[in-house]
Amino acid sequence: MSTETHVQAIEKMVEALLVEDPAYFLVDIRIKPTNNVKLFLDGDQGITVEKCIQINRALYKQLEESGLFPADDFSLEVSSPGLDEPLRLQRQYNKNVGRPVEVLLTDGRKVEGKMTAVTEQGIEVEEVKYKNPVSANKARKPGKNDQLVMHQFPFDAIKSTKIQITF
């Protein structure tokens, strides 16, 4: 059985488990050659460790019973994607409106700013162009000489979008 076939079978199992909790959704499934299954879940309001444990236990049992992996030779990890993972789904973009992001475009440009809106077609990002970039501090508010630039990026022009942590 191919990895893609395994992913599709696991995806169906996860979707069945999540049907009772529509606030949660599957982001990604990765299977390493060692049969280490990594499942990334998220929720419209985030996801708790307890919810990940609950899904892990239910899915682990289903995987054992399915015979998908011979001799139950697999491991399963269920977690949220984490801040180091790029956004993949529109639901992830929606829940992160208002947060600072770094957008890498398919043409190689990188734009940092606050994601202000999400549509079916793409996202809107507000970038601050500091008058004095040497003293620019991302945590400070724009000054009177700084310029706010609004960008609209269609999803097909975005290579990756990552949430930025500001202190």
DSSP file (Angstrom, degrees, kcal/mol; ACC not computed):
  #  RESIDUE AA STRUCTURE BP1 BP2  ACC     N-H-->O    O-->H-N    N-H-->O    O-->H-N    TCO  KAPPA ALPHA  PHI   PSI    X-CA   Y-CA   Z-CA
    1    1 A M              0   0    0      0, 0.0     2,-0.1     0, 0.0     0, 0.0   0.000 360.0 360.0 360.0 136.0    0.0    0.0    0.0
    2    2 A S     >  -     0   0    0      1,-0.1     4,-2.0     4,-0.0     5,-0.1  -0.340 360.0-114.2 -79.4 161.8    1.4    3.5   -0.9
    3    3 A T  H  > S+     0   0    0      1,-0.2     4,-2.8     2,-0.2     5,-0.2   0.890 118.0  55.5 -60.2 -39.9    1.8    6.3    1.5
    4    4 A E  H  > S+     0   0    0      1,-0.2     4,-2.4     2,-0.2    -1,-0.2   0.888 106.4  50.4 -62.4 -38.9   -0.9    8.3   -0.3
    5    5 A T  H  > S+     0   0    0      2,-0.2     4,-2.2     1,-0.2    -1,-0.2   0.905 111.0  49.3 -64.6 -41.6   -3.3    5.4    0.1
    6    6 A H  H  X S+     0   0    0     -4,-2.0     4,-2.7     2,-0.2     5,-0.2   0.926 110.3  50.8 -61.3 -45.6   -2.5    5.3    3.9
    7    7 A V  H  X S+     0   0    0     -4,-2.8     4,-2.8     1,-0.2    -2,-0.2   0.924 110.5  48.9 -59.7 -45.8   -3.0    9.1    4.1
    8    8 A Q  H  X S+     0   0    0     -4,-2.4     4,-1.9     2,-0.2    -1,-0.2   0.905 112.1  48.3 -62.1 -42.1   -6.4    8.9    2.4
    9    9 A A  H  X S+     0   0    0     -4,-2.2     4,-1.7     2,-0.2    -2,-0.2   0.915 114.3  45.7 -65.1 -43.1   -7.6    6.0    4.7
   10   10 A I  H  X S+     0   0    0     -4,-2.7     4,-2.7     1,-0.2     5,-0.2   0.890 108.5  57.3 -67.2 -39.0   -6.4    7.9    7.8
   11   11 A E  H  X S+     0   0    0     -4,-2.8     4,-2.6    -5,-0.2    -1,-0.2   0.904 106.2  49.5 -57.8 -42.7   -8.0   11.1    6.5
   12   12 A K  H  X S+     0   0    0     -4,-1.9     4,-1.9     2,-0.2    -1,-0.2   0.898 111.0  49.8 -64.0 -40.4  -11.4    9.3    6.3
   13   13 A M  H  X S+     0   0    0     -4,-1.7     4,-1.8     2,-0.2    -2,-0.2   0.923 112.4  47.0 -63.6 -44.1  -11.0    8.0    9.9
   14   14 A V  H  X S+     0   0    0     -4,-2.7     4,-2.1     1,-0.2    -2,-0.2   0.918 109.7  52.6 -65.6 -44.0  -10.1   11.4   11.2
   15   15 A E  H  X S+     0   0    0     -4,-2.6     4,-0.8     1,-0.2    -1,-0.2   0.884 108.9  51.0 -60.0 -38.0  -13.0   13.1    9.4
   16   16 A A  H  < S+     0   0    0     -4,-1.9     3,-0.4     1,-0.2     4,-0.3   0.879 110.7  49.0 -66.1 -37.3  -15.4   10.6   10.9
   17   17 A L  H  < S+     0   0    0     -4,-1.8     3,-0.5     1,-0.2    -2,-0.2   0.838 113.4  46.8 -69.2 -32.6  -14.0   11.3   14.4
   18   18 A L  H >< S+     0   0    0     -4,-2.1     3,-1.1     1,-0.2     6,-0.3   0.529  84.4  91.1 -88.7  -6.6  -14.3   15.1   13.9
   19   19 A V  T 3< S+     0   0    0     -4,-0.8    -1,-0.2    -3,-0.4    -2,-0.1   0.819  87.8  51.2 -60.8 -29.5  -17.9   15.0   12.5
   20   20 A E  T 3  S+     0   0    0     -3,-0.5    -1,-0.3    -4,-0.3    -2,-0.1   0.713 113.9  45.7 -77.7 -21.3  -19.2   15.4   16.1
   21   21 A D    X   +     0   0    0     -3,-1.1     3,-2.0    -4,-0.2    -1,-0.2  -0.712  64.0 173.6-123.3  78.5  -17.0   18.4   16.7
   22   22 A P  T 3  S+     0   0    0      0, 0.0    -1,-0.1     0, 0.0    -3,-0.1   0.612  72.5  73.2 -66.4 -10.4  -17.2   20.7   13.7
   23   23 A A  T 3  S+     0   0    0     20,-0.1    21,-2.6    -5,-0.1     2,-0.3   0.666  92.2  68.4 -74.5 -14.7  -15.1   23.4   15.4
   24   24 A Y  E <   -A   43   0A   0     -3,-2.0     2,-0.3    -6,-0.3    19,-0.3  -0.770  65.5-178.4-106.1 151.0  -12.0   21.2   14.8
   25   25 A F  E     -A   42   0A   0     17,-3.0    17,-2.4    -2,-0.3     2,-0.4  -0.990  30.2-107.4-149.1 155.3  -10.4   20.3   11.5
   26   26 A L  E     +A   41   0A   0     -2,-0.3    15,-0.2    15,-0.2     3,-0.1  -0.669  29.2 175.9 -82.2 130.8   -7.6   18.3   10.0
   27   27 A V  E     -     0   0A   0     13,-3.1     2,-0.3    -2,-0.4    14,-0.2   0.822  60.5 -19.0-100.5 -47.4   -4.7   20.4    8.7
   28   28 A D  E     -A   40   0A   0     12,-1.4    12,-2.9     2,-0.0     2,-0.4  -0.995  43.6-150.5-162.0 153.6   -2.2   17.7    7.6
   29   29 A I  E     -A   39   0A   0     -2,-0.3     2,-0.4    10,-0.2    10,-0.2  -1.000  17.6-176.7-129.2 130.0   -1.1   14.1    7.8
   30   30 A R  E     -A   38   0A   0      8,-2.7     8,-3.4    -2,-0.4     2,-0.5  -0.993   6.1-167.5-127.7 135.4    2.5   13.0    7.4
   31   31 A I  E     -A   37   0A   0     -2,-0.4     6,-0.2     6,-0.2   -24,-0.1  -0.978  10.0-152.3-124.4 120.3    3.8    9.5    7.4
   32   32 A K    >   -     0   0    0      4,-2.2     3,-2.2    -2,-0.5     4,-0.2  -0.450  34.3-104.0 -82.6 161.4    7.5    8.8    7.6
   33   33 A P  T 3  S+     0   0    0      0, 0.0    -1,-0.1     0, 0.0    -2,-0.0   0.732 122.0  63.5 -57.5 -21.7    9.0    5.6    6.2
   34   34 A T  T 3  S-     0   0    0      2,-0.1     3,-0.1     1,-0.0    -2,-0.0   0.280 122.4-107.1 -84.7  11.6    9.2    4.3    9.7
   35   35 A N    <   +     0   0    0     -3,-2.2    40,-2.0     1,-0.3     2,-0.8   0.787  66.8 155.3  63.3  31.1    5.4    4.4    9.9
   36   36 A N  E     - b   0  75A   0     -4,-0.2    -4,-2.2    38,-0.2     2,-0.6  -0.818  30.2-155.9 -86.1 112.2    5.4    7.3   12.2
   37   37 A V  E     -Ab  31  76A   0     38,-3.3    40,-2.7    -2,-0.8     2,-0.5  -0.813   8.7-168.1 -95.7 121.6    2.1    9.0   11.6
   38   38 A K  E     -Ab  30  77A   0     -8,-3.4    -8,-2.7    -2,-0.6     2,-0.5  -0.951   2.9-169.6-112.5 123.4    1.9   12.7   12.4
   39   39 A L  E     -Ab  29  78A   0     38,-3.2    40,-2.4    -2,-0.5     2,-0.6  -0.949   5.3-160.0-115.8 125.8   -1.5   14.2   12.5
   40   40 A F  E     +Ab  28  79A   0    -12,-2.9   -13,-3.1    -2,-0.5   -12,-1.4  -0.933  15.4 176.5-111.3 120.5   -2.0   18.0   12.7
   41   41 A L  E     +A   26   0A   0     38,-2.7     2,-0.3    -2,-0.6   -15,-0.2  -0.832   4.1 178.9-118.0 156.0   -5.3   19.3   13.9
   42   42 A D  E     -A   25   0A   0    -17,-2.4   -17,-3.0    -2,-0.3     2,-0.3  -0.908  12.7-145.2-145.1 174.1   -6.6   22.8   14.6
   43   43 A G  E >   -A   24   0A   0     -2,-0.3     3,-2.0   -19,-0.3   -19,-0.2  -0.970  30.9-112.7-142.3 157.0   -9.8   24.4   15.7
   44   44 A D  T 3  S+     0   0    0    -21,-2.6   -20,-0.1    -2,-0.3     3,-0.1   0.804 127.0  29.4 -59.9 -28.0  -11.6   27.7   15.0
   45   45 A Q  T 3  S-     0   0    0      1,-0.6    -1,-0.3   -22,-0.3     2,-0.1   0.037 130.6 -93.2-114.2  22.7  -10.8   28.7   18.6
   46   46 A G    <   -     0   0    0     -3,-2.0    -1,-0.6   -23,-0.2     2,-0.4  -0.338  44.0 -92.7  89.4-178.5   -7.6   26.6   18.8
   47   47 A I        -     0   0    0     -4,-0.1     2,-0.2    -6,-0.1    33,-0.1  -0.999  29.0-132.9-139.4 140.3   -7.2   23.1   20.1
   48   48 A T     >  -     0   0    0     -2,-0.4     4,-1.8     1,-0.1     5,-0.1  -0.479  22.1-119.1 -90.0 161.1   -6.4   21.8   23.5
   49   49 A V  H  > S+     0   0    0      1,-0.2     4,-2.5     2,-0.2     5,-0.2   0.887 116.2  57.5 -61.6 -39.3   -3.9   19.1   24.5
   50   50 A E  H  > S+     0   0    0      1,-0.2     4,-2.3     2,-0.2    -1,-0.2   0.889 105.3  49.3 -60.5 -40.2   -6.8   17.1   26.0
   51   51 A K  H  > S+     0   0    0      2,-0.2     4,-2.4     1,-0.2    -1,-0.2   0.897 110.0  51.2 -66.9 -39.9   -8.6   17.1   22.6
   52   52 A C  H  X S+     0   0    0     -4,-1.8     4,-2.6     2,-0.2    -2,-0.2   0.907 110.7  48.9 -62.4 -41.6   -5.4   15.9   20.8
   53   53 A I  H  X S+     0   0    0     -4,-2.5     4,-2.6     2,-0.2    -2,-0.2   0.916 110.2  51.4 -63.8 -43.4   -5.1   13.1   23.4
   54   54 A Q  H  X S+     0   0    0     -4,-2.3     4,-2.0     1,-0.2    -2,-0.2   0.926 113.3  43.7 -59.7 -46.6   -8.8   12.1   22.9
   55   55 A I  H  X S+     0   0    0     -4,-2.4     4,-2.9     2,-0.2     5,-0.3   0.902 111.9  55.0 -65.8 -41.3   -8.4   12.0   19.1
   56   56 A N  H  X S+     0   0    0     -4,-2.6     4,-2.8    -5,-0.2     5,-0.2   0.939 109.5  45.9 -57.7 -49.5   -5.1   10.1   19.4
   57   57 A R  H  X S+     0   0    0     -4,-2.6     4,-1.8     1,-0.2    -1,-0.2   0.922 115.8  45.0 -62.5 -44.9   -6.6    7.4   21.6
   58   58 A A  H  X S+     0   0    0     -4,-2.0     4,-1.8    -5,-0.2    -1,-0.2   0.919 117.1  44.3 -66.4 -43.4   -9.6    6.9   19.3
   59   59 A L  H  X S+     0   0    0     -4,-2.9     4,-2.8     2,-0.2     5,-0.2   0.888 109.2  56.3 -70.1 -38.9   -7.6    7.0   16.1
   60   60 A Y  H  X S+     0   0    0     -4,-2.8     4,-2.3    -5,-0.3    -1,-0.2   0.925 108.2  48.4 -57.8 -45.0   -4.9    4.7   17.5
   61   61 A K  H  X S+     0   0    0     -4,-1.8     4,-2.2    -5,-0.2    -1,-0.2   0.919 112.0  49.0 -62.0 -43.9   -7.6    2.1   18.2
   62   62 A Q  H  X S+     0   0    0     -4,-1.8     4,-1.8     1,-0.2    -2,-0.2   0.894 110.1  51.3 -63.6 -39.9   -9.0    2.4   14.8
   63   63 A L  H  X>S+     0   0    0     -4,-2.8     4,-1.0     2,-0.2     5,-0.7   0.899 109.6  50.0 -65.6 -39.5   -5.6    2.1   13.1
   64   64 A E  H  <5S+     0   0    0     -4,-2.3     3,-0.5     1,-0.2    -2,-0.2   0.929 114.5  44.4 -61.3 -44.9   -4.9   -1.1   15.1
   65   65 A E  H  <5S+     0   0    0     -4,-2.2    -1,-0.2     1,-0.2    -2,-0.2   0.763 106.6  61.3 -72.4 -25.5   -8.2   -2.6   14.1
   66   66 A S  H  <5S-     0   0    0     -4,-1.8    -1,-0.2    -5,-0.2    -2,-0.2   0.764  92.2-138.8 -75.5 -24.8   -7.9   -1.6   10.4
   67   67 A G  T  <5 +     0   0    0     -4,-1.0    -3,-0.1    -3,-0.5    -4,-0.1   0.694  56.5 140.2  72.0  17.5   -4.8   -3.6    9.7
   68   68 A L      < +     0   0    0     -5,-0.7    -4,-0.1     1,-0.2    -5,-0.1   0.854  69.3  42.8 -61.4 -35.8   -3.5   -0.6    7.7
   69   69 A F  S >  S-     0   0    0     -6,-0.5     3,-1.6    -5,-0.0    -1,-0.2  -0.963  99.4-116.4-114.0 120.6    0.0   -1.2    9.1
   70   70 A P  G >  S+     0   0    0      0, 0.0     3,-1.7     0, 0.0    -2,-0.1  -0.235  95.6   2.5 -57.3 139.0    1.1   -4.9    9.3
   71   71 A A  G 3  S-     0   0    0      1,-0.3     3,-0.1    -7,-0.1    -7,-0.1   0.762 121.9 -77.9  55.8  28.9    1.7   -6.2   12.8
   72   72 A D  G <  S+     0   0    0     -3,-1.6     2,-1.6     1,-0.2    -1,-0.3   0.851  79.1 165.4  50.7  38.0    0.6   -2.8   14.2
   73   73 A D    <   +     0   0    0     -3,-1.7     2,-0.3    -4,-0.1    -1,-0.2  -0.593  34.4  93.1 -88.0  77.3    4.0   -1.5   13.3
   74   74 A F        -     0   0    0     -2,-1.6     2,-0.3    -3,-0.1   -38,-0.2  -0.982  56.6-144.9-157.0 162.1    3.3    2.3   13.6
   75   75 A S  E     -b   36   0A   0    -40,-2.0   -38,-3.3    -2,-0.3     2,-0.4  -0.953  16.6-149.5-128.8 154.8    3.4    5.2   16.0
   76   76 A L  E     -b   37   0A   0     -2,-0.3     2,-0.4   -40,-0.2   -38,-0.2  -0.986  12.5-177.6-132.0 130.1    0.9    8.0   16.1
   77   77 A E  E     -b   38   0A   0    -40,-2.7   -38,-3.2    -2,-0.4     2,-0.5  -0.996   5.0-171.5-124.5 129.1    1.4   11.7   17.1
   78   78 A V  E     +b   39   0A   0     -2,-0.4     2,-0.3   -40,-0.2   -38,-0.2  -0.984  25.6 133.0-121.7 125.7   -1.5   14.1   17.2
   79   79 A S  E     -b   40   0A   0    -40,-2.4   -38,-2.7    -2,-0.5   -31,-0.1  -0.939  56.3 -86.4-154.8 175.1   -0.8   17.8   17.7
   80   80 A S        -     0   0    0     -2,-0.3   -38,-0.2   -40,-0.2   -41,-0.0  -0.538  48.7-108.3 -81.3 161.2   -1.6   21.3   16.6
   81   81 A P        -     0   0    0      0, 0.0     3,-0.2     0, 0.0     4,-0.1   0.822  52.0-140.8 -63.2 -30.2    0.6   22.5   13.7
   82   82 A G    >   -     0   0    0      1,-0.2     3,-1.1     2,-0.1    -3,-0.0   0.021  27.2 -78.0  84.9 160.6    2.5   25.0   15.9
   83   83 A L  T 3  S+     0   0    0      1,-0.2    80,-0.3    79,-0.1    -1,-0.2   0.681 124.6  63.9 -72.5 -17.9    3.6   28.5   15.1
   84   84 A D  T 3  S+     0   0    0     -3,-0.2    -1,-0.2    78,-0.1    -2,-0.1   0.613  88.1  84.6 -82.1 -10.2    6.6   27.3   13.0
   85   85 A E  S <  S-     0   0    0     -3,-1.1    78,-0.4    -4,-0.1     3,-0.1  -0.729  84.7-116.9 -91.1 139.1    4.3   25.6   10.5
   86   86 A P        -     0   0    0      0, 0.0    76,-0.2     0, 0.0     2,-0.2  -0.344  35.9 -95.6 -69.6 155.7    2.9   27.7    7.6
   87   87 A L        +     0   0    0     74,-3.1    74,-0.4     1,-0.1     3,-0.1  -0.493  44.7 173.1 -68.3 139.9   -0.9   28.3    7.4
   88   88 A R        +     0   0    0      1,-0.2     2,-0.3    -2,-0.2    -1,-0.1   0.699  53.0  51.6-118.4 -35.6   -2.4   25.7    4.9
   89   89 A L  S >> S-     0   0    0      1,-0.1     4,-1.8     0, 0.0     3,-0.7  -0.765  75.7-122.3-113.9 152.9   -6.2   26.1    5.1
   90   90 A Q  H 3> S+     0   0    0     -2,-0.3     4,-3.0     1,-0.3     5,-0.2   0.853 113.1  60.6 -59.4 -34.5   -8.5   29.0    4.8
   91   91 A R  H 3> S+     0   0    0      1,-0.2     4,-1.9     2,-0.2    -1,-0.3   0.861 103.7  50.6 -62.4 -33.6   -9.9   28.2    8.2
   92   92 A Q  H <> S+     0   0    0     -3,-0.7     4,-0.7     2,-0.2    -1,-0.2   0.913 110.6  48.5 -68.0 -42.3   -6.4   28.8    9.6
   93   93 A Y  H >< S+     0   0    0     -4,-1.8     3,-1.2     1,-0.2    -2,-0.2   0.945 109.9  53.0 -60.6 -47.0   -6.2   32.1    7.9
   94   94 A N  H >< S+     0   0    0     -4,-3.0     3,-1.2     1,-0.3    -1,-0.2   0.895 107.5  50.0 -56.8 -43.5   -9.6   33.1    9.2
   95   95 A K  H 3< S+     0   0    0     -4,-1.9    -1,-0.3     1,-0.2    -2,-0.2   0.634 110.0  52.6 -73.8 -11.2   -8.8   32.4   12.8
   96   96 A N  T X< S+     0   0    0     -3,-1.2     3,-1.9    -4,-0.7    19,-0.3   0.230  72.1 134.7-109.9  13.7   -5.6   34.4   12.6
   97   97 A V  T <  S+     0   0    0     -3,-1.2    19,-0.2     1,-0.2    -3,-0.0  -0.413  71.7  30.4 -60.3 135.9   -7.0   37.7   11.2
   98   98 A G  T 3  S+     0   0    0     17,-4.0    -1,-0.2     1,-0.4    18,-0.1   0.292  97.1 112.0  96.6  -8.8   -5.5   40.6   13.1
   99   99 A R  S <  S-     0   0    0     -3,-1.9    16,-2.5    16,-0.2    -1,-0.4  -0.641  75.9-100.6 -97.4 155.0   -2.2   38.8   13.8
  100  100 A P  E     -C  114   0B   0      0, 0.0    64,-2.9     0, 0.0     2,-0.3  -0.538  47.7-177.7 -72.5 137.9    1.2   39.7   12.5
  101  101 A V  E     -CD 113 163B   0     12,-3.5    12,-2.1    62,-0.3     2,-0.5  -0.911  29.2-139.6-134.1 159.6    2.3   37.5    9.6
  102  102 A E  E     -CD 112 162B   0     60,-2.6    60,-2.4    -2,-0.3     2,-0.6  -0.989  23.8-163.2-117.8 119.2    5.2   36.9    7.2
  103  103 A V  E     -CD 111 161B   0      8,-3.3     8,-2.6    -2,-0.5     2,-0.6  -0.910   5.7-162.7-108.6 121.7    4.0   36.2    3.7
  104  104 A L  E     -CD 110 160B   0     56,-3.0    55,-2.7    -2,-0.6    56,-1.9  -0.916  17.2-150.0-101.8 121.3    6.5   34.6    1.2
  105  105 A L  E >   - D   0 158B   0      4,-3.0     3,-2.1    -2,-0.6    53,-0.3  -0.496  24.4-113.7 -92.0 159.9    5.2   35.1   -2.3
  106  106 A T  T 3  S+     0   0    0     51,-2.5    52,-0.1     1,-0.3    -1,-0.1   0.733 116.5  60.7 -64.8 -21.6    5.8   32.8   -5.3
  107  107 A D  T 3  S-     0   0    0     50,-0.4    -1,-0.3     2,-0.1     3,-0.1   0.400 122.6-104.9 -86.2   4.7    7.9   35.5   -6.9
  108  108 A G  S <  S+     0   0    0     -3,-2.1    -2,-0.1     1,-0.3     2,-0.1   0.252  76.9 133.9  95.7 -12.7   10.3   35.4   -3.9
  109  109 A R        -     0   0    0     -5,-0.1    -4,-3.0     1,-0.0     2,-0.4  -0.370  42.2-150.3 -70.2 151.8    9.2   38.6   -2.2
  110  110 A K  E     -C  104   0B   0     -6,-0.2     2,-0.4    -3,-0.1    -6,-0.2  -0.991  12.0-173.4-125.0 130.9    8.6   38.6    1.5
  111  111 A V  E     -C  103   0B   0     -8,-2.6    -8,-3.3    -2,-0.4     2,-0.4  -0.988   4.2-165.5-126.6 131.3    6.1   40.9    3.2
  112  112 A E  E     +C  102   0B   0     -2,-0.4    16,-0.4   -10,-0.2     2,-0.3  -0.941  35.9 100.3-114.5 137.7    5.6   41.3    6.9
  113  113 A G  E    S-C  101   0B   0    -12,-2.1   -12,-3.5    -2,-0.4     2,-0.5  -0.980  70.6 -52.4 176.1-169.5    2.6   43.0    8.4
  114  114 A K  E     -CE 100 126B   0     12,-2.4    12,-3.0    -2,-0.3     2,-0.7  -0.810  45.7-130.2 -95.2 126.8   -0.8   42.5   10.1
  115  115 A M  E     + E   0 125B   0    -16,-2.5   -17,-4.0    -2,-0.5    10,-0.3  -0.660  32.2 174.0 -75.1 115.6   -3.3   40.2    8.3
  116  116 A T  E     +     0   0B   0      8,-2.2     2,-0.3    -2,-0.7    -1,-0.2   0.669  55.7   8.9-101.1 -20.2   -6.4   42.4    8.2
  117  117 A A  E     - E   0 124B   0      7,-1.2     7,-2.4     2,-0.0     2,-0.4  -0.995  51.0-155.1-159.8 155.6   -8.8   40.3    6.1
  118  118 A V  E     + E   0 123B   0     -2,-0.3     2,-0.2     5,-0.2     5,-0.2  -1.000  17.9 174.7-133.9 133.7   -9.3   36.9    4.4
  119  119 A T        -     0   0    0      3,-3.2   -25,-0.0    -2,-0.4    -2,-0.0  -0.700  50.2 -94.3-123.7-179.6  -11.6   36.3    1.4
  120  120 A E  S    S+     0   0    0     -2,-0.2    35,-0.1     1,-0.2     3,-0.1   0.797 125.9  43.9 -63.7 -27.9  -12.2   33.3   -0.8
  121  121 A Q  S    S-     0   0    0      1,-0.2    34,-2.9    33,-0.1    35,-0.4   0.773 124.2 -58.4 -91.6 -28.7   -9.6   34.6   -3.2
  122  122 A G  E     - F   0 154B   0     32,-0.3    -3,-3.2    33,-0.1     2,-0.3  -0.926  57.1 -66.3 177.7-156.8   -6.8   35.6   -0.8
  123  123 A I  E     -EF 118 153B   0     30,-2.5    30,-2.8    -2,-0.3     2,-0.4  -0.850  23.8-136.9-128.1 161.6   -5.6   37.8    2.1
  124  124 A E  E     -EF 117 152B   0     -7,-2.4    -8,-2.2    -2,-0.3    -7,-1.2  -0.977  21.2-170.1-118.3 132.3   -5.1   41.4    2.9
  125  125 A V  E     -EF 115 151B   0     26,-2.4    26,-3.0    -2,-0.4     2,-0.7  -0.984  15.2-147.0-128.0 133.0   -1.9   42.5    4.8
  126  126 A E  E     -EF 114 150B   0    -12,-3.0   -12,-2.4    -2,-0.4     2,-0.4  -0.882  21.5-168.7 -99.1 114.3   -1.2   45.9    6.3
  127  127 A E  E     - F   0 149B   0     22,-3.2    22,-3.3    -2,-0.7     2,-0.6  -0.844  15.2-139.6-106.2 139.9    2.6   46.6    6.1
  128  128 A V  E     - F   0 148B   0     -2,-0.4     2,-0.8   -16,-0.4    20,-0.2  -0.880   9.1-159.1 -98.2 121.9    4.3   49.5    7.9
  129  129 A K  E     - F   0 147B   0     18,-3.8    18,-2.8    -2,-0.6     2,-0.2  -0.885  19.4-143.9 -99.2 106.0    7.0   51.2    5.8
  130  130 A Y        -     0   0    0     -2,-0.8    16,-0.1    16,-0.2     6,-0.1  -0.507   8.8-144.3 -76.4 135.4    9.2   52.9    8.4
  131  131 A K  S    S+     0   0    0      1,-0.3    -1,-0.1    -2,-0.2    15,-0.1   0.888 102.4  34.0 -62.2 -40.2   10.6   56.3    7.4
  132  132 A N  S >  S+     0   0    0      1,-0.1     3,-0.9     2,-0.0     4,-0.4  -0.797  73.5 179.5-117.4  86.5   13.8   55.4    9.4
  133  133 A P  G >  S+     0   0    0      0, 0.0     3,-0.6     0, 0.0    -1,-0.1   0.743  74.9  66.1 -64.0 -23.8   14.2   51.6    8.9
  134  134 A V  G 3  S+     0   0    0      1,-0.2    -2,-0.0    -4,-0.1    -4,-0.0   0.902 111.2  34.3 -64.2 -39.7   17.4   51.5   11.0
  135  135 A S  G <  S+     0   0    0     -3,-0.9    -1,-0.2     2,-0.1     2,-0.2   0.370  89.7 130.3 -95.5   5.3   15.5   52.4   14.2
  136  136 A A    <   -     0   0    0     -3,-0.6     2,-0.5    -4,-0.4     3,-0.0  -0.400  37.4-169.6 -64.5 128.9   12.3   50.6   13.1
  137  137 A N    >   -     0   0    0     -2,-0.2     3,-2.1     4,-0.1    -2,-0.1  -0.980  18.2-146.9-120.6 116.9   11.1   48.3   15.9
  138  138 A K  T 3  S+     0   0    0     -2,-0.5    -1,-0.1     1,-0.3    -2,-0.0   0.740  98.4  57.8 -57.5 -23.2    8.4   46.0   14.8
  139  139 A A  T 3  S+     0   0    0      2,-0.1    -1,-0.3    -3,-0.0     2,-0.1   0.691  91.7  87.0 -82.0 -17.5    6.8   46.2   18.3
  140  140 A R  S <  S-     0   0    0     -3,-2.1     3,-0.1     1,-0.1    -4,-0.0  -0.442  84.7-107.8 -83.3 158.1    6.4   50.0   18.1
  141  141 A K        -     0   0    0      1,-0.1    -4,-0.1    -2,-0.1    -1,-0.1  -0.503  45.6 -89.7 -79.0 151.2    3.4   51.7   16.6
  142  142 A P        -     0   0    0      0, 0.0    -1,-0.1     0, 0.0     2,-0.1  -0.327  44.2-136.1 -60.9 140.9    3.8   53.5   13.3
  143  143 A G    >   -     0   0    0     -3,-0.1     3,-0.9     1,-0.1   -12,-0.0  -0.315  29.2 -93.4 -89.7 178.4    4.9   57.1   13.6
  144  144 A K  T 3  S+     0   0    0      1,-0.3    -1,-0.1    -2,-0.1     0, 0.0   0.770 126.0  47.2 -67.1 -24.6    3.5   60.1   11.7
  145  145 A N  T 3  S+     0   0    0      2,-0.1    -1,-0.3   -13,-0.0     2,-0.1   0.553  93.9  95.9 -92.5  -8.1    6.2   59.9    9.1
  146  146 A D    <   -     0   0    0     -3,-0.9     2,-0.4   -16,-0.1   -16,-0.2  -0.440  69.7-133.6 -79.7 157.9    5.8   56.1    8.6
  147  147 A Q  E     -F  129   0B   0    -18,-2.8   -18,-3.8    -2,-0.1     2,-0.5  -0.935   3.2-145.0-119.1 134.3    3.6   54.8    5.8
  148  148 A L  E     -F  128   0B   0     -2,-0.4     2,-0.5   -20,-0.2   -20,-0.2  -0.857  18.2-167.3 -94.9 126.7    0.9   52.1    5.9
  149  149 A V  E     -F  127   0B   0    -22,-3.3   -22,-3.2    -2,-0.5     2,-0.5  -0.965   9.1-148.9-118.2 125.7    0.7   50.0    2.8
  150  150 A M  E     -F  126   0B   0     -2,-0.5     2,-0.4   -24,-0.2   -24,-0.2  -0.815  16.3-169.9 -95.1 128.2   -2.2   47.7    2.1
  151  151 A H  E     -F  125   0B   0    -26,-3.0   -26,-2.4    -2,-0.5     2,-0.5  -0.913  12.0-159.6-116.0 143.5   -1.5   44.6    0.1
  152  152 A Q  E     -F  124   0B   0     -2,-0.4   -28,-0.2   -28,-0.2    -2,-0.0  -0.988  13.2-173.1-120.9 122.0   -3.9   42.1   -1.4
  153  153 A F  E     -F  123   0B   0    -30,-2.8   -30,-2.5    -2,-0.5     2,-0.1  -0.956  18.0-138.3-118.2 121.1   -2.4   38.7   -2.2
  154  154 A P  E >   -F  122   0B   0      0, 0.0     3,-2.2     0, 0.0     4,-0.4  -0.495  27.6-116.6 -70.2 148.1   -4.4   36.0   -4.0
  155  155 A F  G >  S+     0   0    0    -34,-2.9     3,-1.4     1,-0.3   -33,-0.1   0.834 114.1  60.4 -55.1 -34.4   -3.8   32.5   -2.5
  156  156 A D  G 3  S+     0   0    0    -35,-0.4    -1,-0.3     1,-0.3   -34,-0.1   0.614 102.7  52.7 -73.4  -8.6   -2.2   31.3   -5.8
  157  157 A A  G <  S+     0   0    0     -3,-2.2   -51,-2.5   -52,-0.1     2,-0.5   0.438  92.7  91.4 -98.6  -2.3    0.5   34.0   -5.4
  158  158 A I  E <   +D  105   0B   0     -3,-1.4   -53,-0.3    -4,-0.4     3,-0.1  -0.828  45.8 179.8-100.1 124.2    1.4   32.9   -1.8
  159  159 A K  E    S-     0   0B   0    -55,-2.7     2,-0.3    -2,-0.5   -54,-0.2   0.882  73.8 -16.5 -82.7 -45.3    4.1   30.3   -1.3
  160  160 A S  E     -D  104   0B   0    -56,-1.9   -56,-3.0     2,-0.0     2,-0.4  -0.987  51.7-156.8-158.0 153.2    3.8   30.4    2.5
  161  161 A T  E     -D  103   0B   0    -74,-0.4   -74,-3.1    -2,-0.3     2,-0.4  -0.993  16.2-174.5-132.9 125.6    2.3   32.4    5.4
  162  162 A K  E     -D  102   0B   0    -60,-2.4   -60,-2.6    -2,-0.4     2,-0.3  -0.951  27.1-118.4-122.2 141.7    3.6   32.1    8.9
  163  163 A I  E     -D  101   0B   0     -2,-0.4     2,-0.4   -78,-0.4   -62,-0.3  -0.565  30.1-141.2 -72.0 136.9    2.3   33.7   12.1
  164  164 A Q        -     0   0    0    -64,-2.9     2,-0.5    -2,-0.3   -80,-0.0  -0.835   5.3-138.5-102.8 139.5    4.9   36.1   13.6
  165  165 A I        -     0   0    0     -2,-0.4     2,-0.4   -66,-0.1   -64,-0.0  -0.854  19.6-167.5 -97.3 127.2    5.4   36.2   17.4
  166  166 A T              0   0    0     -2,-0.5    -2,-0.0     1,-0.1   -27,-0.0  -0.923 360.0 360.0-115.8 142.7    5.9   39.7   18.8
  167  167 A F              0   0    0     -2,-0.4    -1,-0.1     0, 0.0   -28,-0.0   0.371 360.0 360.0-111.9 360.0    7.0   40.5   22.3
